[in-house]
Amino acid sequence: MGFDEALLVLRDRGEIPPTLRLYMWNPSSVTIGYFQRIRDVVNLEYAEEHGIPVVRRITGGGAVYHDAYGEVTYSIVLDVKGVLTDVQESYRLICSGLVKALELMGLKAEFVPVNDIVVSGKKISGSAQTRRRNTLLQHGTLLVSTDLNVMEKVLRVPRQKLESHGVVRIRDRVTTVSIEKNKHMSPEEVIPYLIEGFRKALGVRFVEEKPSLEEVELARRLEEKYRSREWNFKR
């Protein structure tokens, strides 16, 4: 999370170009939205017992389980201009990268405002966003082969929220690429599709680079905040 914030800060200073980052979590972890109360949305006892760290994001949105072997997280920093000045339209444009990636994998995906991607009527991706002066950071998840049993145990979703979607369990509300393809797929397998999906959606040419020294150094300084109890339990 420190690295994602570092990208936002450095792009806003004009020190790095607009950047797409694709990554996985190790160990499996939970992120919670900036405005959430941690004990309301995470089973902290289960998380601690199973070595699942929990960290608060700088973006809003809900709690997310990041499976080390079954999920890809993306983050992107872009200049706020044109269509990106409108929050909803910026979600639509950026999330179309995920829609196109899933279509390239042979799945029929749909963007559902405010920030979800659904396949077969079930959520397969969610995103969140924050802005700093002239730059936005959007990051989100793609469920590839996530263990939904663990997700149900570590996340606490209010019954009212589930019922609003006509379901009683988390696994009835979400799906994965592997479930929809009816075969196991790894996070590494879907990354090329994500790159191509975002390329098509944004109409850009990507240049693959390793993290810069400035990005790594700032991320390490920010890491202290994200590891602190004061930050993670602020609500």
N, C-alpha and C positions, 0 to 999 in steps of 0.2 A: 504493500500500500504506500510505503514511502517512495518507492520508485514511480508509481503512478502520479503522486503529487509532485515529484521532482520534474516529471515531464511537463506538467501543467505550468509550474513556476518558470521553467527555463524557456518554454515556448512563449509565454507571456512577456518574457524579457527579450524575445527575439534571438535567443542564443542557440536554439535548435530549430530544425524545420518541423512542419506538421508531421506527426509520428503515429504509426500504428504499432502497437506492441501486442504480441500473442504469448501467453505463458500458462504454466500449470503450477499447481500448489503442491508442496511437499514439506510437511505432512498434510493430509487432508485437513481443511480448516473451515471455519465459518466466518463470514463477514456480515456485519449488521449495518443498517443505514444510520446516517448521522443523527437522525432524530429519534431513533428507537430506544426503548428501555430494554437493556440487555436481558434482564431476567424474564421479561414478558415474551421474548421471541426465541430464546435459546435454553435448552435443558443443560444448564451449566454442570450439573452433577454428572450427567452422561458424557458430556464433552471432556471433563477433567479425567474421568475414569478411563476413557478411550484415547487420551492424548490428542484431542482435537482442539487446537488453539482457536480463540475467538478474537476478532479485531474489528474495531469500528472504522467505517469508511468516512471520507470527507463528502461523499455523495449521499443523497437521500435513498429512498427505496426500501425494500424489505431485506430480511435475513436470507443469506444464500449459503448452501453447503457446497464447498468446492472439493470434489472427490479427486484425490491425487492420481487415480488411475482411470478416471472417467469423465473429465471435464476440461474444457479449455476456457480461459478467461481472455478477453480482449480489452484493450484500452486504446483510446485514440484522443489526440489533442489537435484541435483545429482552430483557426482564426474565426471569430464571430463576425461574419459578414454575409450579405446576401440572404439566402433562405435560412442560414444558420442563426440569424437574429431571432427567429421565432422558435421557441422551445419545442413545441409539438412538431413542427416541420423539421427541425434538426433531428429529433428522435426518428422521424419517419425516414429521412435520408440515410442516416448512419445505420439504422437497423435494416435498411434494404440490402446492406452488405451481407448480413446474416441470411436474409431471405434468399438472396441469389446464391449464396454458398450452399444452402440446403437444397435449392433447386438443382444445382450442379451435381448433388449427391443423389438426385432422383426423387426428392421429397417435395410435396406441395406445401409450401409454408406461407403464412399470412402474418402481416404486421397488425397488431391490435393495440390501438392507443390505450394507455399513454406510452408504454414502453415494452410490450411483450411481443414475442414471436410464438405462434402456435402452429402445430402440425396435428392433423386429425382432431382438431378441437382442443388439444392439450398444450400446455405451455412447455416450450423446449428451450426458451431463452428469455432472460429478463435483463434490463439495462438500467443504469442510473447515471446522473449527470450533475456537474457543478460548473460554475463559471467564475472566472477571475478577470476583471476588466475586459480585455479584448480576446480572451481565449476560453474555450470550453474543453472540459475533460468529460468524456463518456466512457464508461466501462461496463462490461456485462459478462454473462456466462453463456456457454453453449453446453447443454447436457448431452454427452456423447454415450457414455455407458455407466452413468452414475448409479451407485448402490442406493436405490430408493428406500430400502429398509433402514439404512443408517440415516438417511435424510429425515425420515419420519420420526426417528428417535431423538435426533439432536435438535431439530427445529420445533418450535412451538407456534403453530398457526392458529389464531383465534377461530373458534367454531363459526362465528358469524361470517368471517371472510370466506371460509370454505363453503358454507351454505349459500353465500351470494353467487358462487359459481356452480351451485347445484351438486356439490360433492360433500362427502363426510371425511375423506382421508386425503392426505397430500398426494399419494400415488395415483389417486383418481383424477387429480388435477394436472399432473405433469407427465412428460414422456421423455424419451431419449432417442438419439439417432439410432442406436443399436436396436431398440425396441421397434422403431418404425421401419428399419431396414430388415428386421427379422434375422440379423446376424451381428456378431460382435464387431464393433469398430473401436479402435483406440484413438485417443486424442491426437497422437502424432499423424494418424491417417487423415484427419479432417483439416489439419492446418493448411495444406495447399489449397483446399477448397475455400477456406476463409480468406486467404490472401487474394485469390481470384475474385471472390464475391465482393470484397471491399474495393478491389481495383475497378470492377465493372460499375459498382454503385457510385463511386466517387469520381470516376473518369480520370484516374491518375496513374502514374507509373511509379511503382515502389522500388526503392533501392535498399537492399538488405544491409544492415550495419550492426556491428556489436555496440553495446552500451558505451557511451563516451565516459571519459574520466570525470567530467563535470556532473553527468547524470548519476554516476555511482557515488560520488562523494556527497552530493546533496541528498540522495536517497538514504545514505548511511546516517547523515545528521538527522533526517526526519524519522528514521527508524526508532529512535529513542522515544519519541512521542507515541508511536503506534504500539510500542511495547508497554507503555505505562498504564497502570491501573486507573490513574486519574482520567486518562483519555477514554479508555474502554468502558469504564463504569461511570462516566459523567452523567448518565441517565439510567 
